Amino acid sequence: MRTRIKICGLTREADVAAAVEAGADAIGFVLYAKSPRHVTLDRSARLARALPPFVTPVLLFVNATLTAIDAACK
């Protein structure tokens, strides 16, 4: 059995690349506007597209509507 690792709150390509290089299984992007680690939906999509196939992008929401979550996941 293996523990999976997620690193959350990344905002820059260099940090995403370093996390992937270090072996992260998932990378989290904060879509909560009041967070200092906030990224826009467009920015999170660009960062997620740079992930290799077996690294999972994860979106973090706070009090978002189901409609907003569904739209972001598409």
TIRO-2110 file (N, C-alpha, C; in Angstrom, 1 decimal):
// TIRO-2110
0.8, -1.2, 0.0, N, 1, A
0.0, 0.0, 0.0, CA, 1, A
0.9, 1.2, 0.0, C, 1, A
0.5, 2.2, -0.8, N, 2, A
1.3, 3.5, -0.9, CA, 2, A
0.4, 4.7, -0.5, C, 2, A
1.0, 5.6, 0.2, N, 3, A
0.4, 6.8, 0.6, CA, 3, A
0.5, 7.8, -0.6, C, 3, A
-0.7, 8.4, -1.0, N, 4, A
-0.7, 9.4, -2.1, CA, 4, A
-0.5, 10.8, -1.5, C, 4, A
0.2, 11.6, -2.2, N, 5, A
0.6, 12.9, -1.7, CA, 5, A
-0.1, 14.0, -2.6, C, 5, A
-0.8, 15.0, -2.0, N, 6, A
-1.3, 16.1, -2.7, CA, 6, A
-0.7, 17.4, -2.1, C, 6, A
-0.2, 18.2, -3.0, N, 7, A
0.3, 19.5, -2.6, CA, 7, A
-0.7, 20.6, -3.1, C, 7, A
-1.1, 21.4, -2.2, N, 8, A
-2.2, 22.4, -2.6, CA, 8, A
-1.7, 23.8, -2.5, C, 8, A
-2.4, 24.7, -3.2, N, 9, A
-2.1, 26.1, -3.1, CA, 9, A
-1.0, 26.6, -4.0, C, 9, A
-0.7, 25.8, -5.0, N, 10, A
0.4, 26.3, -5.9, CA, 10, A
-0.2, 27.3, -7.0, C, 10, A
0.7, 28.2, -7.3, N, 11, A
0.2, 29.3, -8.2, CA, 11, A
1.2, 29.5, -9.4, C, 11, A
2.4, 28.9, -9.3, N, 12, A
3.4, 29.2, -10.4, CA, 12, A
3.8, 27.9, -11.1, C, 12, A
4.1, 28.0, -12.3, N, 13, A
4.6, 26.8, -13.1, CA, 13, A
5.8, 26.2, -12.5, C, 13, A
6.7, 27.0, -12.0, N, 14, A
7.9, 26.4, -11.4, CA, 14, A
7.6, 25.6, -10.2, C, 14, A
6.7, 26.0, -9.4, N, 15, A
6.3, 25.3, -8.2, CA, 15, A
5.6, 24.0, -8.5, C, 15, A
4.7, 24.1, -9.5, N, 16, A
4.0, 22.8, -10.0, CA, 16, A
5.1, 21.8, -10.5, C, 16, A
6.0, 22.3, -11.3, N, 17, A
7.0, 21.4, -11.8, CA, 17, A
7.9, 20.8, -10.7, C, 17, A
8.2, 21.6, -9.7, N, 18, A
9.0, 21.1, -8.6, CA, 18, A
8.2, 20.0, -7.8, C, 18, A
6.9, 20.3, -7.6, N, 19, A
6.1, 19.3, -6.8, CA, 19, A
6.0, 18.0, -7.6, C, 19, A
5.8, 18.1, -8.9, N, 20, A
5.7, 16.9, -9.7, CA, 20, A
7.1, 16.1, -9.7, C, 20, A
8.2, 16.9, -9.8, N, 21, A
9.5, 16.3, -9.7, CA, 21, A
9.7, 15.6, -8.4, C, 21, A
9.2, 16.2, -7.3, N, 22, A
9.3, 15.6, -6.0, CA, 22, A
8.4, 14.4, -5.7, C, 22, A
7.5, 14.1, -6.7, N, 23, A
6.7, 12.9, -6.6, CA, 23, A
5.3, 13.1, -6.2, C, 23, A
4.8, 14.3, -6.2, N, 24, A
3.4, 14.5, -5.8, CA, 24, A
2.5, 13.8, -6.8, C, 24, A
1.4, 13.2, -6.2, N, 25, A
0.4, 12.5, -7.0, CA, 25, A
-0.7, 13.4, -7.4, C, 25, A
-0.9, 14.5, -6.7, N, 26, A
-2.0, 15.4, -7.0, CA, 26, A
-1.5, 16.8, -6.7, C, 26, A
-2.1, 17.8, -7.4, N, 27, A
-1.8, 19.2, -7.2, CA, 27, A
-3.1, 19.9, -7.1, C, 27, A
-3.2, 20.7, -6.0, N, 28, A
-4.4, 21.4, -5.7, CA, 28, A
-4.3, 22.9, -6.1, C, 28, A
-5.4, 23.4, -6.6, N, 29, A
-5.5, 24.8, -7.0, CA, 29, A
-6.7, 25.5, -6.2, C, 29, A
-6.4, 26.6, -5.6, N, 30, A
-7.4, 27.2, -4.7, CA, 30, A
-8.2, 28.2, -5.5, C, 30, A
-9.5, 28.0, -5.6, N, 31, A
-10.4, 28.9, -6.4, CA, 31, A
-11.1, 29.9, -5.5, C, 31, A
-10.8, 29.9, -4.2, N, 32, A
-11.5, 30.8, -3.3, CA, 32, A
-10.8, 32.1, -3.3, C, 32, A
-11.5, 33.2, -3.8, N, 33, A
-11.0, 34.5, -4.1, CA, 33, A
-10.3, 35.2, -2.9, C, 33, A
-10.8, 34.8, -1.6, N, 34, A
-10.2, 35.5, -0.5, CA, 34, A
-8.9, 34.9, 0.0, C, 34, A
-8.5, 33.8, -0.6, N, 35, A
-7.3, 33.1, -0.2, CA, 35, A
-6.1, 33.8, -0.8, C, 35, A
-5.0, 33.9, 0.0, N, 36, A
-3.7, 34.4, -0.6, CA, 36, A
-3.1, 33.5, -1.7, C, 36, A
-3.6, 32.3, -1.7, N, 37, A
-3.1, 31.3, -2.7, CA, 37, A
-4.1, 31.1, -3.9, C, 37, A
-5.0, 32.0, -4.0, N, 38, A
-6.1, 32.0, -5.0, CA, 38, A
-5.5, 32.1, -6.4, C, 38, A
-6.0, 31.3, -7.3, N, 39, A
-5.7, 31.4, -8.7, CA, 39, A
-7.1, 31.5, -9.5, C, 39, A
-7.1, 32.2, -10.6, N, 40, A
-8.3, 32.2, -11.4, CA, 40, A
-8.6, 30.8, -12.0, C, 40, A
-9.8, 30.7, -12.5, N, 41, A
-10.1, 29.4, -13.1, CA, 41, A
-9.2, 29.2, -14.4, C, 41, A
-9.0, 30.3, -15.2, N, 42, A
-8.2, 30.2, -16.3, CA, 42, A
-6.7, 29.8, -16.0, C, 42, A
-6.2, 30.4, -14.9, N, 43, A
-4.9, 30.1, -14.5, CA, 43, A
-4.8, 28.6, -14.0, C, 43, A
-5.7, 28.2, -13.2, N, 44, A
-5.7, 26.8, -12.8, CA, 44, A
-5.8, 25.8, -13.9, C, 44, A
-6.5, 26.2, -15.0, N, 45, A
-6.6, 25.3, -16.1, CA, 45, A
-5.3, 25.2, -16.9, C, 45, A
-4.6, 26.4, -17.0, N, 46, A
-3.3, 26.4, -17.6, CA, 46, A
-2.3, 25.6, -16.8, C, 46, A
-2.3, 25.7, -15.5, N, 47, A
-1.4, 24.9, -14.7, CA, 47, A
-1.7, 23.5, -14.7, C, 47, A
-3.0, 23.1, -14.8, N, 48, A
-3.4, 21.7, -14.8, CA, 48, A
-3.0, 21.1, -16.1, C, 48, A
-3.1, 21.8, -17.2, N, 49, A
-2.7, 21.2, -18.5, CA, 49, A
-1.2, 20.9, -18.6, C, 49, A
-0.4, 21.5, -17.7, N, 50, A
1.1, 21.2, -17.7, CA, 50, A
1.4, 19.9, -16.9, C, 50, A
0.4, 19.4, -16.2, N, 51, A
0.6, 18.2, -15.4, CA, 51, A
0.8, 16.9, -16.2, C, 51, A
1.7, 16.0, -15.8, N, 52, A
1.8, 14.8, -16.6, CA, 52, A
0.6, 13.9, -16.3, C, 52, A
0.4, 12.9, -17.1, N, 53, A
-0.9, 12.1, -17.1, CA, 53, A
-1.3, 11.5, -15.7, C, 53, A
-0.3, 11.1, -14.9, N, 54, A
-0.7, 10.4, -13.7, CA, 54, A
-0.7, 11.3, -12.4, C, 54, A
-0.6, 12.7, -12.7, N, 55, A
-0.7, 13.6, -11.6, CA, 55, A
-2.1, 14.3, -11.7, C, 55, A
-2.9, 14.2, -10.6, N, 56, A
-4.3, 14.6, -10.6, CA, 56, A
-4.4, 16.0, -10.2, C, 56, A
-5.1, 16.9, -11.0, N, 57, A
-5.4, 18.2, -10.6, CA, 57, A
-6.6, 18.2, -9.6, C, 57, A
-6.6, 19.0, -8.6, N, 58, A
-7.7, 19.1, -7.6, CA, 58, A
-8.0, 20.6, -7.5, C, 58, A
-9.3, 20.9, -7.5, N, 59, A
-9.8, 22.2, -7.3, CA, 59, A
-10.4, 22.4, -5.9, C, 59, A
-10.0, 23.4, -5.2, N, 60, A
-10.5, 23.7, -3.8, CA, 60, A
-11.5, 24.9, -3.9, C, 60, A
-12.7, 24.6, -3.4, N, 61, A
-13.8, 25.6, -3.4, CA, 61, A
-14.2, 25.9, -1.9, C, 61, A
-14.7, 27.1, -1.7, N, 62, A
-15.3, 27.4, -0.4, CA, 62, A
-16.6, 28.0, -0.6, C, 62, A
-17.7, 27.4, -0.1, N, 63, A
-19.0, 27.9, -0.2, CA, 63, A
-19.5, 28.2, -1.7, C, 63, A
-18.9, 27.4, -2.6, N, 64, A
-19.3, 27.6, -4.0, CA, 64, A
-20.6, 26.9, -4.3, C, 64, A
-21.3, 27.5, -5.3, N, 65, A
-22.6, 26.8, -5.8, CA, 65, A
-22.2, 25.6, -6.6, C, 65, A
-23.2, 24.7, -6.7, N, 66, A
-23.0, 23.5, -7.5, CA, 66, A
-22.8, 23.9, -8.9, C, 66, A
-23.5, 24.9, -9.4, N, 67, A
-23.3, 25.4, -10.8, CA, 67, A
-21.9, 25.8, -11.0, C, 67, A
-21.3, 26.6, -10.1, N, 68, A
-19.9, 27.1, -10.2, CA, 68, A
-18.9, 25.9, -10.2, C, 68, A
-19.2, 25.0, -9.3, N, 69, A
-18.3, 23.8, -9.3, CA, 69, A
-18.3, 23.0, -10.6, C, 69, A
-19.5, 22.8, -11.0, N, 70, A
-19.7, 22.0, -12.3, CA, 70, A
-19.1, 22.7, -13.4, C, 70, A
-19.2, 24.0, -13.5, N, 71, A
-18.6, 24.8, -14.6, CA, 71, A
-17.1, 24.7, -14.5, C, 71, A
-16.6, 24.9, -13.4, N, 72, A
-15.1, 24.8, -13.2, CA, 72, A
-14.5, 23.5, -13.6, C, 72, A
-15.2, 22.4, -13.3, N, 73, A
-14.7, 21.1, -13.6, CA, 73, A
-14.7, 20.8, -15.0, C, 73, A
-15.5, 21.5, -15.8, N, 74, A
-15.6, 21.2, -17.2, CA, 74, A
-14.4, 21.9, -17.9, C, 74, A
END
